[in-house]
Amino acid sequence: MTPAEVETCFTTSSGYRFARWGRPVVPVVFGVEGQSLDVLKQAIEATVFACGHRMAETDPELGANLMMFFLRDWQELAAVENLDRMIPDLDALLPRLEAEAALQYRAFRFERTGGIRAAFVFLRMAGDLARQPAADLGLEQAVKSMLLWGHEAFAARSPLARPGGGDAVLRPDIAALLRAAYDPVMPEATEDSSHALRLAARVQVLGG
């Protein structure tokens, strides 16, 4: 990946902004059962370990800090107890998601240092999302939850690849970028775009 490509991955509407998890990831999944739940959790675990990061059984402050909600209609979120405390603009958000016919939405909460403290992933299971295998869906959403990605990061291309038509895996460049982003010598959060140069150099070393 070139420095410009890396910079695009973390460019938001307010400029360059990079953030990763500092604390261990503790996922919980709502709205699925049985085999699908196991597959989703395995995909999350595989992605976290691919980053070189870690998981835990519980978060001392939040209990769980990566929450995935699978639903058929956005209004289902209005009935989730205490969700408005985690998503303060929920009342205004739901009509907007309905008007846009959105299929997914992610919200992050941050540490004082700027790193990711919690992530909330909402998926309305319709259209392309409903047709994705659980393993693919879990892997893609886990990737999108491990860093604060810019709007254009995956606009033209999925973070997944299917070599030889087999099972979906992380694209080699994305896998290398995740490992580089979680390198202990790299900052947990920054708004300095020169960070993209350092990340790109590490990606090259890791073969991405």
N, C-alpha and C positions, 0 to 999 in steps of 0.2 A: 504494500500500500504506500502511496506517495504521501508526503506531508499534507498536501492539499486534500487528498481523499480522507485522511484521518481528521483533518480540521472540519471537513463537512460533516463527519459523523457526530461531532459534538457542538455544532453551531445551532443555536436556538434563535428565537425571534429577538432576544436581547443580547446576542453575541455569543462568543465562545464560552461554554460552561461544561466542565467535566466534573463528574462525581461518581464514586464507587462506594461499595459497602465497606465499613470498617468493622462493625460488629458481625458476629456469625449470623447466617441466614436461618430463620425459623419459619418454614412455610406452612400454610394451612389452606386447604382447597374446599370451597363450598359449592354445592349444586351438582355434584357427580357422585356416583357410588361404585362400589365393587372394583372390578378389574380396571376401569378407566381411572379411578382414583390412584391405584397403585402405579399405573403407567405414568401418570402425570407427575407423581412424586419422584419416581425414578428419573424422569427427564430433568426435573429441577435439580436433583442431587448430582446428576452427571454434569450438568452445566456449571454448578457451583465448584465442583472439584476440577473441572477443566480450566477454570479461572485460576486455580491455585488458592482458592478461598476455602472457607470452612462453614459447617452447619452446626446447629445445636438443637437440643430437645426443647428448650424454651428460652425466651428472651426475658431477662429479669424485670424489665420495665413494661413490656408490651404483651408478653406471653408468646404471641406469634407476630412476626414483623413483615412477612411477605404473604399477603392475603389475595387469593384468586377466587373470584366469584363467577360462576357460570350460570347464565339466566336466559330465559326466552323473551323477556320483555323488560325494558328499562325500568318500568314502574315497580318491578319486584324489589328494587333496591330501596324504595320508600318504606318498605315493611321491615327492613333489616334493623334490628334494635341497636341504637347508639351509633349507627353508621354516620349520622350527621355530625357527631363529635369528631370523627376521623376525617370526614370530607365536609368541611364547614359550608361550602357553597352547593351542597347537594340539591336543595330546592330549586336553584336556578340551573344547575347542571342537567338534571333529568329532562326537562323540556327541550334543552338544546340538543342533547343526544338523540332524542326522539325526532326532532325536526330534521336533523342531519342524517337520519337512518343509520347512525353509527353502529359498527359492529364491536368496537373495542375502545377502551379508555384506560389510561394508566395515570395514577397520581403518586407522587413521592413526598415523603417528609424527610427533613434533613437534620443532621447533628449541628451543633454550634460551629463545628469545624468545617461544615459544608458537605461532609460525606452523607451517604444515604442512611437514614435511620429506619425507614419503613417504606414499603411499596404496596399499592393497592391496584389490582388488575381486575377489570370488569369486562367480561366477554358475553356478548349477546349471540347465542348460538343460532345463526341463520346464515344463508348464503354460503360464501367460501369457507367461513369458519366451521359451519356445521358439516362440511364435507371433508374436513381435515382429519386424518387419523389422530387418536389421542396422543400418541408418541410425538408426532410432528408438532402438534399444537402445544404440548407441554414444553418441548425443546425451544420452539420459537419464542414463546412467552417468557421462558426463563432467561433467554439471551437478552430480551428487551427489558428485563427487570434488573439485570446485574449492573448496568451502567445507566447514567442519564444521557440517553442518545438524543441527537438533534433530529429535527423533523424530516430531514432528507436522508437519514442514515440508511433506511431500508425502503425508500419510496420506489426505487426502480428495480430492486433485487432483494430477494429473501435472504436472511442470514443462513439458510440451510442449503445443503446440496444433497443430491441423490446419486452418488457415483455408481455407474453401471446399472442404474435403475433399481438399486437395492434400497435399504433403509435410509432414512434421512439422517444426515450428520451435519455438524457445524461446517460451514465453509472454512477451508484452511486459513484464509486471511482473517476471518472473524475470530476463529479460535486463537490465532496468534495475537490479534489485537486485545482480546480478553486477557490472555496471559500477561501481555505487556502492561496492560492497565492495572493489573493487580500485583505487579512486581513491587516488592516492599520498598524499593528505593524511589518509586514514583509517588507523587502526592495523592492524598485521598480525595482532594477536591481543588480545583483551580479555575480561574477565569482568564488566565494568561494563555493566549493562543500559541505562544512559543512551545507550550506543552506538547502540541501536535508534532513538532519536529522531534522531540525526544521520544514520543510514542512511536512514530514512524521508524526511527532508527532501531528501536527495540523489536518492532514487528519484523523488520528485515533480518535481524539476527535470529529470530524465532521461525523464520521461513514463511512469513505471510505476505 
